[in-house]
Amino acid sequence: MNAHGKSDARLGSLLVALQFVLLAWLAFKGVAGLLLARLPIDAVIAAGVSVALGLWALSANRLGNFNIRPSPRVGGRLIEHGPYQWIRHPMYTSLLLAGIAAARLAGDLETWLVLAGLAAVLVTKARVEERAMTERHPSYRDYQQRTSRFVPGLY
């Protein structure tokens, strides 16, 4: 592994750790909001879409083909069907939707700031992953031109 690859591996490990800490915070605050009987309809919709998108992404990209770290698995395939035909990182989008639901349930600025931190982590993680995917899969650049990163047609 070259120096650039080692640097990306260290950064990837840090990003995964931050991702889990921020997700745990959001889950805690979301559950606390539920216990206070907060249940805004937009939180329910965001949570439902999050679960549906996450399950759809998992059905399109089977276990063993993806990695929690932002580096492709050795022998992994580039998936371009299911939600991947429109967005390159549907699991990250699913996590952000779950975070939106949690922030709505919590109802405080602090949780929205934690969600913004999670978004920054996932954008950085996506950039690191995309650099590695471009090296591993020659057709990835063309795939990037046809798809959005997180939100179809927007970003």
MDAnalysis code that builds the backbone (N, CA, C; Angstrom):
import MDAnalysis as mda
import numpy as np

u = mda.Universe.empty(465, n_residues=155, atom_resindex=np.repeat(np.arange(155), 3), trajectory=True)
u.add_TopologyAttr("name", ["N", "CA", "C"] * 155)
u.add_TopologyAttr("resid", np.arange(1, 156))
u.add_TopologyAttr("resname", ["MET", "ASN", "ALA", "HIS", "GLY", "LYS", "SER", "ASP", "ALA", "ARG", "LEU", "GLY", "SER", "LEU", "LEU", "VAL", "ALA", "LEU", "GLN", "PHE", "VAL", "LEU", "LEU", "ALA", "TRP", "LEU", "ALA", "PHE", "LYS", "GLY", "VAL", "ALA", "GLY", "LEU", "LEU", "LEU", "ALA", "ARG", "LEU", "PRO", "ILE", "ASP", "ALA", "VAL", "ILE", "ALA", "ALA", "GLY", "VAL", "SER", "VAL", "ALA", "LEU", "GLY", "LEU", "TRP", "ALA", "LEU", "SER", "ALA", "ASN", "ARG", "LEU", "GLY", "ASN", "PHE", "ASN", "ILE", "ARG", "PRO", "SER", "PRO", "ARG", "VAL", "GLY", "GLY", "ARG", "LEU", "ILE", "GLU", "HIS", "GLY", "PRO", "TYR", "GLN", "TRP", "ILE", "ARG", "HIS", "PRO", "MET", "TYR", "THR", "SER", "LEU", "LEU", "LEU", "ALA", "GLY", "ILE", "ALA", "ALA", "ALA", "ARG", "LEU", "ALA", "GLY", "ASP", "LEU", "GLU", "THR", "TRP", "LEU", "VAL", "LEU", "ALA", "GLY", "LEU", "ALA", "ALA", "VAL", "LEU", "VAL", "THR", "LYS", "ALA", "ARG", "VAL", "GLU", "GLU", "ARG", "ALA", "MET", "THR", "GLU", "ARG", "HIS", "PRO", "SER", "TYR", "ARG", "ASP", "TYR", "GLN", "GLN", "ARG", "THR", "SER", "ARG", "PHE", "VAL", "PRO", "GLY", "LEU", "TYR"])
u.atoms.positions = np.array([
    [0.853, -1.175, 0.000],
    [0.000, 0.000, 0.000],
    [0.902, 1.242, 0.000],
    [0.610, 2.191, -0.902],
    [1.417, 3.404, -0.971],
    [1.040, 4.369, 0.155],
    [1.796, 5.472, 0.267],
    [1.562, 6.435, 1.350],
    [0.169, 7.038, 1.259],
    [-0.295, 7.305, 0.025],
    [-1.637, 7.873, -0.164],
    [-2.700, 6.875, 0.321],
    [-2.510, 5.607, 0.014],
    [-3.442, 4.574, 0.454],
    [-3.457, 4.415, 1.964],
    [-2.299, 4.495, 2.601],
    [-2.223, 4.404, 4.064],
    [-2.907, 5.598, 4.717],
    [-2.700, 6.775, 4.136],
    [-3.339, 7.977, 4.660],
    [-4.856, 7.870, 4.554],
    [-5.343, 7.393, 3.392],
    [-6.786, 7.206, 3.217],
    [-7.328, 6.146, 4.175],
    [-6.548, 5.092, 4.445],
    [-6.995, 4.043, 5.363],
    [-7.133, 4.604, 6.784],
    [-6.169, 5.410, 7.215],
    [-6.257, 6.032, 8.548],
    [-7.435, 6.992, 8.618],
    [-7.581, 7.816, 7.576],
    [-8.695, 8.751, 7.527],
    [-10.017, 7.989, 7.516],
    [-10.088, 6.903, 6.761],
    [-11.303, 6.088, 6.708],
    [-11.686, 5.538, 8.065],
    [-10.700, 5.059, 8.823],
    [-10.972, 4.537, 10.165],
    [-11.488, 5.634, 11.085],
    [-10.888, 6.819, 11.001],
    [-11.340, 7.953, 11.805],
    [-12.775, 8.345, 11.434],
    [-13.057, 8.392, 10.143],
    [-14.399, 8.764, 9.696],
    [-15.455, 7.763, 10.153],
    [-15.132, 6.483, 10.105],
    [-16.075, 5.459, 10.573],
    [-16.328, 5.624, 12.069],
    [-15.281, 5.868, 12.840],
    [-15.449, 6.068, 14.281],
    [-16.326, 7.289, 14.554],
    [-16.048, 8.400, 13.877],
    [-16.876, 9.598, 14.047],
    [-18.327, 9.332, 13.645],
    [-18.498, 8.620, 12.546],
    [-19.845, 8.291, 12.070],
    [-20.627, 7.558, 13.155],
    [-20.018, 6.573, 13.788],
    [-20.732, 5.797, 14.798],
    [-21.026, 6.614, 16.054],
    [-20.089, 7.461, 16.452],
    [-20.327, 8.316, 17.623],
    [-21.502, 9.258, 17.350],
    [-21.505, 9.894, 16.187],
    [-22.578, 10.831, 15.841],
    [-23.911, 10.113, 15.678],
    [-23.905, 8.930, 15.069],
    [-25.146, 8.162, 14.939],
    [-25.681, 7.737, 16.308],
    [-24.797, 7.370, 17.217],
    [-25.240, 6.990, 18.567],
    [-25.887, 8.189, 19.258],
    [-25.273, 9.363, 19.121],
    [-25.847, 10.590, 19.704],
    [-27.243, 10.823, 19.128],
    [-27.357, 10.756, 17.813],
    [-28.652, 10.996, 17.169],
    [-29.694, 9.969, 17.609],
    [-29.298, 8.713, 17.720],
    [-30.236, 7.671, 18.158],
    [-30.702, 7.949, 19.585],
    [-29.769, 8.296, 20.460],
    [-30.120, 8.606, 21.848],
    [-31.117, 9.757, 21.907],
    [-30.818, 10.837, 21.188],
    [-31.694, 12.008, 21.213],
    [-33.048, 11.709, 20.559],
    [-33.053, 10.904, 19.508],
    [-34.310, 10.538, 18.866],
    [-35.200, 9.720, 19.782],
    [-34.604, 8.752, 20.469],
    [-35.374, 7.934, 21.414],
    [-35.883, 8.805, 22.559],
    [-35.051, 9.729, 23.034],
    [-35.498, 10.634, 24.104],
    [-36.702, 11.451, 23.641],
    [-36.684, 11.909, 22.392],
    [-37.821, 12.648, 21.847],
    [-39.069, 11.791, 21.772],
    [-38.892, 10.534, 21.393],
    [-40.042, 9.613, 21.360],
    [-40.630, 9.425, 22.750],
    [-39.770, 9.307, 23.742],
    [-40.242, 9.117, 25.121],
    [-41.007, 10.335, 25.634],
    [-40.733, 11.496, 25.026],
    [-41.477, 12.705, 25.375],
    [-42.744, 12.845, 24.534],
    [-43.067, 11.774, 23.811],
    [-44.275, 11.705, 22.976],
    [-44.247, 12.697, 21.817],
    [-43.049, 13.010, 21.331],
    [-42.941, 13.825, 20.127],
    [-42.984, 12.890, 18.921],
    [-43.870, 13.168, 17.996],
    [-43.943, 12.333, 16.799],
    [-44.436, 13.157, 15.607],
    [-43.626, 14.128, 15.156],
    [-44.035, 14.924, 14.008],
    [-44.095, 14.053, 12.748],
    [-45.059, 14.338, 11.900],
    [-45.276, 13.514, 10.707],
    [-44.054, 13.504, 9.801],
    [-43.330, 14.628, 9.699],
    [-42.154, 14.641, 8.831],
    [-41.043, 13.732, 9.379],
    [-40.981, 13.566, 10.687],
    [-40.013, 12.632, 11.267],
    [-40.394, 11.198, 10.920],
    [-41.668, 10.896, 10.968],
    [-42.148, 9.557, 10.614],
    [-41.849, 9.267, 9.143],
    [-42.099, 10.244, 8.285],
    [-41.830, 10.065, 6.852],
    [-40.337, 9.880, 6.602],
    [-39.501, 10.722, 7.213],
    [-38.049, 10.600, 7.030],
    [-37.552, 9.240, 7.509],
    [-38.059, 8.774, 8.644],
    [-37.650, 7.463, 9.167],
    [-38.099, 6.345, 8.235],
    [-39.310, 6.428, 7.744],
    [-39.819, 5.401, 6.830],
    [-39.037, 5.343, 5.528],
    [-38.755, 6.502, 4.948],
    [-37.979, 6.546, 3.708],
    [-36.556, 6.049, 3.973],
    [-36.001, 6.384, 5.131],
    [-34.671, 5.916, 5.499],
    [-34.605, 4.388, 5.523],
    [-35.557, 3.780, 6.188],
    [-35.581, 2.316, 6.281],
    [-35.778, 1.694, 4.899],
    [-36.718, 2.220, 4.130],
    [-36.995, 1.665, 2.799],
    [-35.765, 1.784, 1.892],
    [-35.126, 2.959, 1.894],
    [-33.950, 3.152, 1.048],
    [-32.799, 2.261, 1.502],
    [-32.584, 2.153, 2.803],
    [-31.521, 1.292, 3.306],
    [-31.725, -0.163, 2.928],
    [-32.950, -0.652, 3.055],
    [-33.236, -2.039, 2.680],
    [-33.093, -2.256, 1.175],
    [-33.534, -1.270, 0.387],
    [-33.402, -1.368, -1.065],
    [-31.923, -1.407, -1.463],
    [-31.114, -0.553, -0.834],
    [-29.680, -0.539, -1.126],
    [-29.038, -1.876, -0.745],
    [-29.412, -2.416, 0.405],
    [-28.859, -3.714, 0.815],
    [-29.273, -4.832, -0.126],
    [-30.492, -4.767, -0.648],
    [-30.930, -5.818, -1.577],
    [-30.198, -5.715, -2.914],
    [-29.793, -4.509, -3.305],
    [-29.070, -4.320, -4.566],
    [-27.582, -4.621, -4.411],
    [-27.031, -4.322, -3.268],
    [-25.604, -4.486, -3.016],
    [-25.429, -5.483, -1.882],
    [-25.347, -6.716, -2.229],
    [-25.328, -7.801, -1.250],
    [-24.181, -7.696, -0.247],
    [-24.397, -8.283, 0.921],
    [-23.340, -8.360, 1.934],
    [-22.091, -8.976, 1.308],
    [-20.958, -8.483, 1.693],
    [-19.700, -8.986, 1.158],
    [-19.186, -8.172, -0.012],
    [-20.041, -7.340, -0.611],
    [-19.595, -6.517, -1.729],
    [-19.265, -5.093, -1.292],
    [-19.729, -4.699, -0.113],
    [-19.451, -3.339, 0.335],
    [-18.655, -3.373, 1.626],
    [-18.139, -2.220, 1.983],
    [-17.257, -2.106, 3.126],
    [-17.710, -0.910, 3.958],
    [-17.690, -1.028, 5.261],
    [-18.061, 0.105, 6.107],
    [-16.996, 1.201, 6.023],
    [-15.763, 0.815, 5.739],
    [-14.705, 1.800, 5.524],
    [-14.833, 2.320, 4.091],
    [-14.352, 3.528, 3.832],
    [-14.499, 4.092, 2.492],
    [-13.462, 3.572, 1.499],
    [-13.358, 2.252, 1.439],
    [-12.470, 1.617, 0.464],
    [-13.179, 0.395, -0.088],
    [-13.093, 0.200, -1.399],
    [-13.788, -0.955, -1.990],
    [-13.145, -2.268, -1.551],
    [-13.967, -3.276, -1.453],
    [-13.456, -4.613, -1.115],
    [-12.693, -5.182, -2.308],
    [-11.674, -5.961, -2.005],
    [-10.944, -6.658, -3.058],
    [-11.922, -7.613, -3.740],
    [-12.002, -7.525, -5.048],
    [-12.919, -8.377, -5.807],
    [-14.350, -7.870, -5.831],
    [-14.597, -6.696, -5.225],
    [-15.950, -6.138, -5.209],
    [-16.377, -5.656, -6.586],
    [-17.686, -5.644, -6.810],
    [-18.241, -5.192, -8.088],
    [-18.830, -3.798, -7.932],
    [-18.846, -3.072, -9.024],
    [-19.515, -1.780, -9.074],
    [-21.001, -2.035, -9.295],
    [-21.836, -1.575, -8.381],
    [-23.284, -1.780, -8.457],
    [-23.911, -0.546, -9.091],
    [-24.721, -0.766, -10.137],
    [-25.359, 0.343, -10.848],
    [-26.864, 0.134, -11.002],
    [-27.438, -0.754, -10.216],
    [-28.889, -0.985, -10.293],
    [-29.512, -0.687, -8.924],
    [-30.834, -0.812, -8.855],
    [-31.526, -0.447, -7.625],
    [-31.360, 1.046, -7.400],
    [-31.234, 1.488, -6.148],
    [-31.091, 2.927, -5.904],
    [-29.774, 3.475, -6.451],
    [-28.806, 2.580, -6.697],
    [-27.505, 2.993, -7.211],
    [-27.577, 3.515, -8.638],
    [-28.692, 3.303, -9.320],
    [-28.803, 3.861, -10.663],
    [-29.054, 5.366, -10.627],
    [-29.424, 5.900, -9.463],
    [-29.667, 7.337, -9.317],
    [-28.695, 8.023, -8.366],
    [-28.308, 7.305, -7.300],
    [-27.393, 7.894, -6.324],
    [-26.266, 6.912, -6.002],
    [-25.080, 7.472, -5.811],
    [-23.902, 6.629, -5.585],
    [-23.792, 6.118, -4.147],
    [-24.428, 6.802, -3.209],
    [-24.279, 6.435, -1.791],
    [-25.641, 6.365, -1.092],
    [-26.494, 5.440, -1.499],
    [-27.825, 5.390, -0.882],
    [-27.803, 5.056, 0.607],
    [-26.806, 4.317, 1.066],
    [-26.752, 4.021, 2.501],
    [-26.444, 5.291, 3.293],
    [-25.597, 6.156, 2.774],
    [-25.314, 7.417, 3.452],
    [-26.565, 8.299, 3.460],
    [-27.277, 8.305, 2.339],
    [-28.526, 9.064, 2.281],
    [-29.514, 8.526, 3.306],
    [-29.579, 7.207, 3.439],
    [-30.461, 6.581, 4.422],
    [-30.088, 7.024, 5.843],
    [-28.798, 7.061, 6.138],
    [-28.348, 7.506, 7.467],
    [-28.709, 8.972, 7.713],
    [-28.560, 9.800, 6.692],
    [-28.912, 11.212, 6.847],
    [-30.408, 11.389, 7.075],
    [-31.222, 10.613, 6.386],
    [-32.675, 10.674, 6.608],
    [-33.024, 10.231, 8.028],
    [-32.361, 9.186, 8.514],
    [-32.588, 8.751, 9.896],
    [-32.163, 9.857, 10.865],
    [-31.064, 10.537, 10.541],
    [-30.615, 11.646, 11.377],
    [-31.598, 12.801, 11.382],
    [-32.204, 13.075, 10.236],
    [-33.234, 14.121, 10.162],
    [-34.412, 13.742, 11.047],
    [-34.819, 12.487, 10.982],
    [-35.921, 12.028, 11.833],
    [-35.561, 12.206, 13.312],
    [-34.354, 11.815, 13.675],
    [-33.923, 11.943, 15.077],
    [-33.877, 13.399, 15.513],
    [-33.374, 14.274, 14.650],
    [-33.294, 15.699, 14.998],
    [-34.687, 16.301, 15.170],
    [-35.614, 15.896, 14.326],
    [-36.996, 16.374, 14.475],
    [-37.607, 15.870, 15.778],
    [-37.331, 14.617, 16.116],
    [-37.859, 14.066, 17.364],
    [-37.237, 14.756, 18.578],
    [-35.953, 15.052, 18.511],
    [-35.269, 15.698, 19.633],
    [-35.738, 17.137, 19.798],
    [-35.899, 17.819, 18.679],
    [-36.420, 19.182, 18.732],
    [-35.481, 20.217, 19.330],
    [-34.158, 20.004, 19.217],
    [-33.233, 21.011, 19.742],
    [-32.113, 21.311, 18.738],
    [-31.546, 22.484, 18.859],
    [-30.495, 22.943, 17.944],
    [-29.260, 22.059, 18.031],
    [-28.920, 21.623, 19.217],
    [-27.735, 20.795, 19.412],
    [-27.776, 19.547, 18.527],
    [-28.919, 18.909, 18.446],
    [-29.037, 17.690, 17.643],
    [-28.928, 18.009, 16.155],
    [-29.459, 19.159, 15.727],
    [-29.296, 19.565, 14.328],
    [-27.817, 19.815, 14.017],
    [-27.058, 20.334, 14.968],
    [-25.628, 20.549, 14.768],
    [-24.881, 19.213, 14.678],
    [-25.293, 18.250, 15.477],
    [-24.698, 16.911, 15.391],
    [-25.012, 16.306, 14.024],
    [-26.225, 16.501, 13.535],
    [-26.590, 16.016, 12.199],
    [-25.720, 16.682, 11.136],
    [-25.459, 17.982, 11.268],
    [-24.575, 18.672, 10.320],
    [-23.173, 18.064, 10.362],
    [-22.717, 17.701, 11.555],
    [-21.426, 17.024, 11.679],
    [-21.424, 15.681, 10.975],
    [-22.503, 14.935, 11.135],
    [-22.626, 13.647, 10.450],
    [-22.604, 13.857, 8.935],
    [-23.309, 14.860, 8.450],
    [-23.314, 15.141, 7.010],
    [-21.899, 15.434, 6.520],
    [-21.144, 16.220, 7.285],
    [-19.765, 16.536, 6.897],
    [-18.903, 15.270, 6.866],
    [-19.080, 14.403, 7.848],
    [-18.340, 13.140, 7.883],
    [-18.687, 12.288, 6.674],
    [-19.968, 12.175, 6.342],
    [-20.379, 11.325, 5.225],
    [-19.948, 11.895, 3.877],
    [-19.952, 13.210, 3.726],
    [-19.447, 13.819, 2.483],
    [-17.960, 13.523, 2.331],
    [-17.208, 13.677, 3.411],
    [-15.771, 13.381, 3.367],
    [-15.536, 11.906, 3.075],
    [-16.294, 11.061, 3.732],
    [-16.171, 9.614, 3.530],
    [-16.491, 9.251, 2.072],
    [-17.512, 9.870, 1.507],
    [-17.881, 9.608, 0.107],
    [-16.753, 10.029, -0.831],
    [-16.126, 11.163, -0.567],
    [-15.024, 11.627, -1.426],
    [-13.840, 10.665, -1.386],
    [-13.506, 10.191, -0.195],
    [-12.409, 9.226, -0.062],
    [-12.772, 7.940, -0.804],
    [-13.993, 7.477, -0.607],
    [-14.451, 6.247, -1.266],
    [-14.452, 6.401, -2.783],
    [-14.908, 7.541, -3.264],
    [-14.979, 7.743, -4.713],
    [-13.591, 7.786, -5.341],
    [-12.623, 8.340, -4.635],
    [-11.241, 8.337, -5.134],
    [-10.758, 6.886, -5.288],
    [-11.048, 6.055, -4.293],
    [-10.637, 4.646, -4.348],
    [-11.414, 3.883, -5.418],
    [-12.703, 4.190, -5.557],
    [-13.512, 3.499, -6.568],
    [-13.026, 3.835, -7.980],
    [-12.599, 5.068, -8.188],
    [-12.080, 5.484, -9.496],
    [-10.815, 4.703, -9.837],
    [-9.989, 4.452, -8.835],
    [-8.771, 3.670, -9.053],
    [-9.085, 2.197, -9.303],
    [-10.075, 1.675, -8.605],
    [-10.388, 0.241, -8.682],
    [-11.258, -0.113, -9.891],
    [-12.187, 0.764, -10.252],
    [-13.147, 0.485, -11.328],
    [-13.025, 1.548, -12.419],
    [-12.467, 1.200, -13.570],
    [-12.274, 2.188, -14.638],
    [-13.570, 2.870, -15.099],
    [-14.694, 2.217, -14.978],
    [-15.965, 2.802, -15.429],
    [-16.600, 3.721, -14.385],
    [-15.960, 3.893, -13.232],
    [-16.565, 4.684, -12.158],
    [-16.739, 6.154, -12.532],
    [-15.799, 6.725, -13.276],
    [-15.925, 8.137, -13.675],
    [-17.181, 8.351, -14.518],
    [-17.459, 7.445, -15.427],
    [-18.678, 7.546, -16.235],
    [-19.915, 7.416, -15.340],
    [-19.865, 6.500, -14.390],
    [-20.959, 6.314, -13.430],
    [-21.195, 7.601, -12.636],
    [-20.120, 8.274, -12.226],
    [-20.241, 9.538, -11.491],
    [-20.955, 10.601, -12.331],
    [-20.703, 10.606, -13.618],
    [-21.331, 11.597, -14.492],
    [-22.836, 11.367, -14.627],
    [-23.276, 10.120, -14.487],
    [-24.693, 9.773, -14.663],
    [-25.512, 9.838, -13.380],
    [-24.848, 9.900, -12.237],
    [-25.553, 9.791, -10.957],
    [-25.206, 10.959, -10.034],
    [-26.041, 11.138, -9.050],
    [-25.794, 12.127, -8.002],
    [-25.157, 11.425, -6.798],
    [-24.535, 12.193, -5.939],
    [-23.868, 11.590, -4.781],
    [-24.889, 11.104, -3.739],
    [-25.824, 11.984, -3.321],
    [-26.758, 11.632, -2.253],
    [-28.232, 11.833, -2.603],
    [-28.532, 12.873, -3.373],
    [-29.926, 13.235, -3.677],
    [-30.087, 13.297, -5.187],
    [-30.938, 12.445, -5.767],
    [-31.080, 12.425, -7.232],
    [-31.357, 13.829, -7.803],
    [-30.544, 14.196, -8.779],
    [-30.734, 15.466, -9.476],
    [-30.265, 16.694, -8.733],
    [-29.898, 16.568, -7.460],
    [-29.490, 17.736, -6.666],
    [-28.024, 17.683, -6.261],
    [-27.633, 16.595, -5.615],
    [-26.267, 16.489, -5.103],
    [-25.853, 15.040, -4.999],
])
